[in-house]
Amino acid sequence: MAGATMQVNIVAADRPLWSGTAKSVTIPASEGGMGILPNHEPVLTVIKDGTIAVVDPDGVRHSFDVTDGFISFDSNKLTVAVERGHDVVQTSGSAVVGDGQEA
């Protein structure tokens, strides 16, 4: 399974947030944090407010603060649909939301 990836699409009600390939995704599932890896068995679950973390094939971590939504994973494709979301850019010592304001 080394080098395995999956296709990921993260969309908010008003715009797409991120699309690409990933080695892993962590989501704020309604029953607690959940990790999705390539070739995971099919799943459909509700997510709550929290942070989605995506690790791309180069090992770069992308984080998104999101509100309620759901995920669907099947045939190595993960779809995340949320009410609202924005990317979180990591800087040294603090997190900065996508619009440049400190979180």
matplotlib code that plots the C-alpha trace (Angstrom):
import matplotlib.pyplot as plt

x = [0.0, 3.1, 2.5, -1.3, -3.5, -7.1, -9.1, -10.5, -13.0, -14.0, -16.8, -18.8, -22.3, -20.9, -17.6, -15.1, -12.4, -9.9, -9.6, -6.7, -5.0, -4.2, -2.4, -4.8, -7.7, -8.8, -12.4, -14.4, -17.1, -20.1, -18.9, -15.3, -12.3, -12.0, -9.1, -9.6, -6.8, -6.7, -8.7, -10.8, -14.1, -17.1, -18.5, -21.1, -21.1, -22.2, -19.5, -19.6, -17.9, -14.1, -11.0, -10.4, -6.8, -5.6, -2.0, -1.1, 1.3, 4.2, 3.5, 2.1, -0.7, -3.8, -6.3, -9.8, -12.1, -15.6, -19.2, -21.8, -21.8, -21.2, -18.6, -18.9, -16.1, -16.3, -14.1, -11.1, -12.9, -13.7, -16.3, -16.7, -19.7, -20.0, -22.2, -19.2, -15.5, -12.2, -8.6, -6.2, -2.7, 0.0, 2.6, 5.4, 3.6, 0.1, -2.7, -3.9, -7.3, -7.4, -8.3, -5.0, -6.5, -5.1, -7.3]
y = [0.0, 2.3, 5.2, 4.6, 7.7, 8.6, 11.3, 14.0, 16.7, 19.1, 21.5, 24.1, 25.2, 28.3, 27.2, 24.4, 24.3, 21.7, 19.0, 16.6, 13.4, 12.5, 9.9, 10.4, 12.5, 13.1, 14.3, 15.4, 12.6, 13.0, 10.1, 11.4, 11.9, 9.5, 8.7, 7.7, 6.0, 4.8, 1.6, 2.2, 0.3, 2.4, 4.7, 7.5, 9.5, 12.9, 15.3, 18.0, 21.4, 20.9, 20.6, 18.4, 17.5, 16.3, 14.9, 15.1, 12.7, 15.1, 14.9, 18.5, 18.9, 21.0, 22.0, 23.3, 24.5, 23.3, 23.3, 20.5, 18.2, 14.7, 12.5, 9.7, 7.3, 4.7, 3.4, 5.3, 8.7, 10.8, 13.6, 16.0, 18.3, 21.0, 24.0, 26.4, 26.1, 27.9, 26.8, 27.2, 28.2, 27.1, 29.7, 29.5, 29.6, 30.4, 29.5, 32.0, 31.6, 31.8, 35.5, 36.3, 37.0, 35.1, 32.5]
z = [0.0, 0.0, -2.3, -2.5, -2.9, -3.2, -5.0, -2.6, -3.2, -0.4, -1.1, 0.9, 0.0, -1.7, -3.2, -3.7, -0.9, -2.2, -4.8, -5.4, -4.4, -0.8, 1.2, 4.2, 5.4, 9.0, 9.6, 12.6, 12.4, 14.6, 16.8, 17.0, 14.8, 11.9, 9.6, 5.9, 4.0, 0.4, -0.2, 2.9, 2.8, 1.6, 4.3, 4.5, 7.7, 9.2, 10.3, 12.9, 13.3, 13.3, 11.2, 8.2, 7.7, 4.3, 3.7, 0.0, -1.8, -1.0, 2.7, 2.9, 5.3, 4.3, 7.0, 6.7, 9.4, 8.5, 9.9, 9.6, 6.6, 5.5, 3.8, 1.3, 0.4, -2.3, -5.0, -3.6, -4.0, -1.0, -1.2, 1.7, 1.6, 4.3, 5.1, 5.5, 5.4, 5.0, 4.7, 7.6, 6.7, 9.2, 10.1, 12.7, 16.1, 15.0, 12.6, 10.1, 8.4, 4.6, 4.7, 6.5, 10.0, 13.0, 14.4]

ax = plt.figure().add_subplot(projection="3d")
ax.plot(x, y, z, "-o")
ax.set_aspect("equal")
plt.show()
